[in-house]
């Protein structure tokens, strides 16, 4: 039977990868995310594009390492909430977005997982215990 600390570690590392890998992809082509934010009507899309991709990389890596997860999970919750509200909710019912409901549920599971990691702790093999 898996112990609680190992389960928390697995959740923390996988959630960190969920952000780190896309963040690294965005840094390879920041114009893509900046353009998307501009199309969505974000003010200062360059600023928010860089804020997004750096947040995904920095806080995703912090989660993987188990560094102060009580605090580092919350900026990623904000990323997912904003993505949910601005991108995924508007796609519901769009015939050109057949995976919209699945995408929405995926974001909600991510939010829930981040809240669990923030409140339950990092588990084993973490740089800090909070």
N, C-alpha and C positions, 0 to 999 in steps of 0.2 A: 504494500500500500504506500502511495506517495505521501510524504509528509507535507504539512502546510507551508513550511519555508521553501521547499523545492517548488511547489506549485506557484507560490508568489514570484519566485525567481523566473520561472518559465514565462509567466504572464508579463512580467516587467521587461524581460529581454525581447520577447516577440513584439510587444507594443513599441519598444524603442526602435526596433528594426522597421516597423510600420511607418515611422517618421524619418529615420536616418536614410534609408534607401531612396525614397522619393526626393528627399532634400538634396541628396548628392546628385540625383538626376536633374533637378532644377538648377543646381549651380553650374551644371554643364551647359545649360541653355536658359539663362535667366530671362531672356527676351520673351520666351514662351509664357511664363507665369506673369510677367509684367503686362504683356499684351492681353492675357485673359482677364486680369484684374481691371485693366482699362476698359475692356468691352463690358465688364459687369458694372462699370460706373464708379469704381473706387476712386476717391480723390487721392492724388499722389501715388499712382500705381507703381512707380519705381521704388519709392520708399517702402510701401507695403509688400511688394514682391520680394525685396531683399530681406525685410523683416520676417516674412514667412519662411523663406528658404533657410535663412540662418537659424531661425527658431527650430525648424524641423531637424537641422543638423545638430545644433548645440544641445537642445533638450532631449532629442532622440538618443544621442550618445550618452548624455547624463543618465537617462533611464537605463540603458544597457549596462552601464557601469554601476548603477545603483547609487548614484550620488544625489543626496538630498531629495529623494523622490517625493516627499511630502510637499515640496514646493515646485519641483521641476515638471511634475505632471500637469499642473494647472495651465501653464501657457499652451500646452498641447490640447487641453480641453477647449480652450478658447479658439484655437485653430480649427478644431473639428466643429464646434458650434457655429462659427462664422461660415465655414464651408457648407454645413448643413442648411443654414438659413438662406445663403446667397446662391448656392448652386443646386443642391439636391432636392430641397423642398419645391422650388419652382419647376423642376423637371417631372414631378409626379403628374401622371395623366398625359404626358407628352408622348404621342405615338413614335416619335423619333428617338426616344430614350427608354427602350424596353427594360433596361436594368435599373431604372430610377428607384424603385422600391428597395431592391437589393442594396444599391449604393447607400440609400438612406439608413437602412437597418445596419449596414456595416459601420457607418459613422456612429450610430447610436451605441453599438456594441463597443466601439473604440472609446467613446466617452465613458461608458460604464466601467470598462476595464481600467482606464486611467484613474477614475475615482476610487476604485478598489485598491489600486497600487498606492495611491496617495494616502488613503486612510488605513490600510492594513500593513503597510510597510514594504520594504524592498525584498524581503525574503533573505535567502542565503547568498553568499558571494557578492556582497554589496560593499561599495566604498564607505557608505555611511548607513546607519541604522534608522534614519528618519527621512 
